[in-house]
Amino acid sequence: MEFYTTHLAGLTSYLINSEICVNLTIAKVLKMGKQKIKVAILGVGNCASSFVQGIHYYTNSDKEDGLISDVIGGYKVSDIEVVAAYDINKSKVGKDLGDAIFSEPNNTIKFFEVPKTGVIVEPGVAKDGVGKFTKDIIEKVSDNDNFETSLLNSGAEILINLLPVGSDDAVKFYAQAAINTKIGFINCIPVFIARDSNWYEKFKDNGVPLIGDDIKSQVGATIVHRVLAQLFSDRGVKLKNTYQLNVGGNMDFLNMLEEDRLETKRTSKTSSVTSVANKGQGIEPDNVRIGPSDYVKWLEDRKKAFIRLEGESFGGAPLNIEVQLEVWDSPNSAGVTIDAVRYMKFFKDKNDFESLDLVSAWLMKAPAKSEKDGDVLMKLHDLTHIDK
Ligand SMILES: NC(=O)c1ccc[n+]([C@@H]2O[C@H](COP(=O)([O-])OP(=O)(O)OC[C@H]3O[C@@H](n4cnc5c(N)ncnc54)[C@H](O)[C@@H]3O)[C@@H](O)[C@H]2O)c1
């Protein structure tokens, strides 16, 4: 804001003096480009690693491959800047973000050598961020007593939540901090904030932008399964039974061995598929099983999904589809998180909070309001398209 204010003030005085000077000042503003979108990250795990690597990767090349959208509302990936990051693991806190993202137990693919960023990972507030299966791997540091002050001082306008599944108390603490500091909140994990009407209203009443819950991967098990369920529905095939069994070898899968932490993850993944099944009528709970199924350490951050749909087509004839998907889990989520950030910035600046619900419907597994993928993408494209 400061940048524009300064230049607009300059512009006014030039106006009095000469039209040429006005044109020069406008050209300078355009040349220097937009302000950066300043974000803070909660949880410097694999997803954060891919997110940070991705910003550097696309900033350092003209490539558009691998992106859903090269530009959203005028913003490129290179317009995103991480200004703060928080974790609770001694292996990451106190390190430069460029080093912390490659520190153990992170084990996702390294596709860009991130230089020193100047952002030092600060302690967060642990609460229930560490589960039964990760407690021997994560060495906790002391809690940050001044989290909100640190967040405010960072200049971040968006806070991205990438905590482990089941961190209910921690997520609620950070969501409240986002409200208190009026910083937009993108909830990439399946602790229900956007889907919880109390939290949803709290954000709305306080004029704080919210996108959530639980990021859909770019081409992950959920979207593949959802597209197939939609296909059955659109082509009149009754979906009778279905499963999606997922295995992987990252900390997320280790943590999700704890079934108690997993309830919302199952609900989120299941509802993303059943909400489009059988023309929106869904499927009997006994006939659907979706969720993380085991931890296979040697897979590291690769995930395998086994998906089966059993249907009934014309005249009751059986029709079955079986699919296997293998993918690096974390880049798959980061490719969507970078879109969420740019959509939030665009709609926040237009004070259009309603459209953020469309963004959640497009990018999240458990949005407050569900919509058909094709419809919502068209609407978002129309809303964010800027003529050159
Ligand atoms: N494709 C995907 O990978 C994908 C898709 C959808 C959702 N998600 C969700 O994104 C989240 C992050 O996934 P990940 O693979 O990066 O997990 P991860 O376990 O690698 O990273 C989580 C990080 O959070 C830190 N942490 C724990 N408690 C904390 C607290 N209270 N404050 C600050 N930091 C804390 C941990 O130390 C760790 O560094 C998970 O909940 C996952 O389910 C991932």
The ligand as an ORCA input file, in Angstrom:
! r2SCAN-3c Opt
* xyz 0 1
  N      -1.246    -33.434     -1.135
  C      -0.975    -33.132      0.120
  O       0.141    -33.297      0.525
  C      -2.060    -32.585      1.004
  C      -3.340    -32.399      0.503
  C      -4.323    -31.898      1.343
  C      -4.031    -31.581      2.647
  N      -2.786    -31.778      3.131
  C      -2.561    -31.479      4.541
  O      -1.560    -30.481      4.678
  C      -0.968    -30.617      5.981
  C       0.527    -30.526      5.875
  O       1.037    -31.669      5.204
  P       2.598    -31.962      5.193
  O       2.792    -33.149      4.313
  O       3.357    -30.728      4.946
  O       2.796    -32.392      6.725
  P       4.142    -32.422      7.556
  O       3.903    -33.316      8.707
  O       5.299    -32.679      6.655
  O       4.288    -30.905      8.085
  C       3.589    -30.378      9.178
  C       4.526    -29.402      9.891
  O       3.802    -28.759     10.913
  C       4.657    -28.631     12.066
  N       3.795    -28.398     13.230
  C       3.135    -29.296     14.003
  N       2.397    -28.664     14.938
  C       2.623    -27.342     14.774
  C       2.150    -26.184     15.449
  N       1.291    -26.273     16.472
  N       2.570    -24.976     15.021
  C       3.439    -24.854     13.958
  N       3.912    -25.934     13.287
  C       3.510    -27.158     13.681
  C       5.436    -29.926     12.050
  O       6.600    -29.850     12.827
  C       5.713    -30.090     10.546
  O       6.899    -29.415     10.186
  C      -1.472    -31.964      6.525
  O      -2.507    -31.734      7.422
  C      -1.998    -32.656      5.292
  O      -3.000    -33.606      5.557
  C      -1.801    -32.265      2.331
*
